[in-house]
Amino acid sequence: MCGQEQGLKSMEGTCGCGSCPEREEQVNRTEEIARLKELKRSLEQEIAEVDRKMEDLKT
């Protein structure tokens, strides 16, 4: 039984059961951070490619 089910406010989100609102919110944040980091990496690669193409056109 998780801390939330037992009514122990101080234990919410620490039991690892995944049903506590705080735990779910933390997982969602972690997944969003990972998604944004991957998007940033992808965009940085695209920017580098565009920069190379621009340099090629200048020469």
Secondary structure by P-SEA (a helix, b strand, c coil): ccccccccccccccccccccaaaaaaaaaaaaaaaaaaaaaaaaaaaaaaaaaaaaaac
